[in-house]
Structure formats: structure tokens, C-alpha cells
Amino acid sequence: MRLLVRLITTLVGLAVAAAGVLLVVETAWAQLRPDTGGLLVPWPTMRSALDAVPWDATPVRATAIGVAVAGLLLLLVAAGARRRDVRLHDPAPEVTVTTDPRSLARLVGHQVRDQDGVASASVTADAKRVRVRATSQFRQLGDLRQRVTDTTEHAVGDLPLRRAPKVAVSVSPAKERR
């Protein structure tokens, strides 16, 4: 969601910058040659076309409704793009401690990858769940799943989290080389 907001703000920023450059070019052209029309935009033609459209016309109302709906959608996207911080126990009443999900996943990932028999591991985390996908070095898994689960629960349990997230672990055997 944050990526979507960043993309939208980048596009809106580029559009505003382009409009600003167009305004500067048109203003400079109007100062240099006041008797001519616009350099890039045919202002007299546009003005006469817009003068023919009344404010209560259907296209004007449809455009206003479309802009209002687009604005509401942008507000909803921006409201849903908040940071998903993981809250930790506060050491004092006036101090709030948080960490981001990426740091939590990185911490768990380092400990899981240090386990014997783990070739690779992918960890995703949020405030409610930590997901570990590990790949074994061998084709036989043995007790690797239980060891990875214990390591993940121990890593999460060592942190002063307000609410312990659920742990989901999946282990797959090593792929056969051809």
C-alpha cells in the first residue's frame, strides 16, 4: 500500500511540475508577444469553447463527480498506507518503543539460517504473524521443522513484544540437482 501511495504522489508531483513549467513558458510567451495566442496551448480557442459550456451541463457535473470520487479514493488509499510498526513494551509511561516488521523478520531470519541443515530461509513478519519458509540442505528433513519452529518461537519470545505473534513455519527439502 505504501508503494501505491509513493507512486501516486510521484505521478501527482510530476503533473504539478509539468503544469508549473507550462505556466512559466506560457507567461513568458505572453509577456514577450502579448498579441499572439499561447505558445503551447491555444488559449483563445479553448476560451471560446469553454464559454459555450454552461456550468450546469452534464459533462461539467460528470467531471465534478469523477474528480470527487478520485479524491475520495486517494484519501482511502492514503489512510490505509500507515506504517505497520510492531509495538514493544514501553520502558516508561512517556516512552513508546516500536520496531518495524522488516527488522523483526531480519532478526528471526538470522537465527533460523544459523541452524544446522538450513540452506536458506525467507522470513516475513508483522505484528500478528511471523512466517518462515526454510529450505533444507538435505532431502531428508528429519526434525528440522521442529528445530526451526523452536528457534523462531525462542527468537520472538526473547523480544519484549506487547503481543507475541503467531509463528508459521514451512520447511521444504533440498531440490534434486540434475
Buried (B, 14 or more C-beta within 10 A) or exposed (E): EEEEBEEBEEEEEEEEEEEEEBEEBBEEBBEEEEEEBBBEEEBEEEEEEEEEEEEEEEEEEEEEEEEEEEEEEBEEEBEEBEEBBBBBEEEEEEEEBBBBBEEBBEBBBEBBBEBEBBBBBEBBBBBEEBBBBBBBEEEEBEEBBEBBBBBBBEBBEEBEBEEEBEBEBEBBBBEEEE
